[in-house]
Amino acid sequence: MSKFTFDHIHLFSRDPEATAAFYERMFGAEIIRSMPQGKPRIDLKLGGANIFILDVSQDAKAGPGPSHPHQGLDHFGLEVKDIDAVCADLTAKGVHFSRGPETIRPGTRIAFLAGPEGVSIELLERTAVA
């Protein structure tokens, strides 16, 4: 069987600068700016993952993201240590949590927050269960 390796997440945004600033401020993402084909582009590096931000501010057909629940991709998750402290820090920075932090099963705690453009982001802490 072929080998597959994760490459990127692609976000559509009406305000790429604000979107990039959110991920940098909240999660310490590295902002990478480039000029492919003479057009400005903003990418992020977060937790080893590539996040590409596509500016859709001039595209009248670009509608809002789907409301929850819906079919298809729902969220992406970021693993953290000490989820309660992380959530407290993010709350102090103005993040809105839609769920948690809570224990969903022994050794697994989660929280969900709303990112720019309606992106749902899960924070996840896994600990060894005795």
C-alpha positions in Angstrom: 0.0 0.0 0.0 1.1 3.6 -0.7 2.4 5.6 2.2 0.6 8.8 3.1 2.0 11.7 5.1 0.0 14.6 6.4 0.8 17.9 4.5 -1.5 20.8 5.3 -4.8 22.3 6.3 -6.3 25.0 4.0 -8.3 27.8 5.5 -10.4 30.3 3.6 -10.5 33.7 5.1 -12.0 37.1 4.4 -9.2 38.6 6.6 -6.0 36.6 6.3 -4.0 39.0 8.4 -6.4 38.8 11.3 -6.7 35.0 11.0 -2.9 34.6 11.0 -2.6 37.0 14.0 -5.1 34.9 15.9 -3.2 31.7 15.5 0.1 33.4 16.3 -1.3 35.1 19.4 -3.3 32.2 20.8 -1.2 29.2 19.8 2.3 30.6 19.0 2.0 29.7 15.3 4.8 30.9 13.1 3.6 33.2 10.3 5.2 32.6 7.0 4.8 35.3 4.3 5.6 34.8 0.7 4.8 36.2 -2.8 4.1 33.3 -5.1 3.3 34.6 -8.6 3.5 38.2 -7.3 0.6 37.8 -4.9 1.0 37.9 -1.1 0.3 34.7 0.7 0.2 33.9 4.4 0.9 30.5 5.7 1.3 29.2 9.3 3.4 26.5 10.9 1.6 25.2 14.0 2.6 22.0 15.9 4.5 20.7 12.9 1.5 21.2 10.6 1.3 23.6 7.6 -1.8 25.8 7.6 -2.4 27.7 4.3 -4.6 30.7 4.4 -6.4 31.7 1.2 -7.8 35.2 0.9 -11.4 35.0 -0.2 -12.3 38.7 0.6 -12.9 39.5 -3.0 -14.9 36.4 -3.8 -18.6 37.2 -3.7 -19.4 33.4 -3.8 -17.5 32.7 -0.6 -20.1 32.1 2.0 -19.8 31.4 5.7 -18.8 28.0 7.0 -21.4 25.4 7.8 -23.3 25.5 11.0 -22.9 22.6 13.5 -23.7 19.8 13.2 -22.9 19.1 9.5 -21.4 16.5 7.3 -17.7 16.6 6.4 -14.7 18.0 8.2 -15.7 19.2 11.6 -12.6 20.4 13.4 -8.9 20.0 13.9 -7.3 19.1 17.2 -4.2 20.4 19.0 -2.7 18.3 21.8 -1.7 20.2 24.9 -0.4 19.6 28.4 -2.4 21.0 31.4 -5.5 21.8 29.5 -7.1 23.7 32.3 -4.2 26.1 32.5 -4.1 26.4 28.7 -7.9 27.2 28.6 -7.5 29.8 31.4 -4.7 31.5 29.5 -6.7 31.5 26.2 -9.9 32.7 28.0 -7.8 35.6 29.4 -6.8 36.4 25.8 -10.4 36.6 24.7 -11.1 33.1 23.3 -14.6 31.8 23.4 -15.0 28.1 24.4 -18.0 26.3 23.0 -17.3 23.2 25.2 -15.2 22.2 28.1 -12.6 21.7 29.4 -14.1 18.3 30.4 -13.2 14.7 30.8 -14.7 12.6 28.1 -13.2 9.3 29.3 -10.4 8.4 31.7 -7.2 9.9 30.6 -8.7 12.2 28.0 -9.8 15.8 28.5 -11.0 18.1 25.8 -12.2 21.6 25.1 -13.5 23.3 21.9 -13.0 26.9 20.9 -14.2 29.1 18.1 -11.4 30.3 15.8 -11.7 32.9 13.0 -14.1 32.2 10.2 -16.1 29.8 12.3 -13.3 27.2 12.5 -13.8 24.8 15.3 -10.6 23.9 17.2 -10.3 21.1 19.7 -7.7 21.1 22.5 -6.9 17.7 23.8 -4.9 16.4 26.8 -4.1 12.7 27.1 -2.7 11.3 30.3 -1.8 7.7 31.2 -4.6 5.8 32.9 -3.6 3.6 35.9 
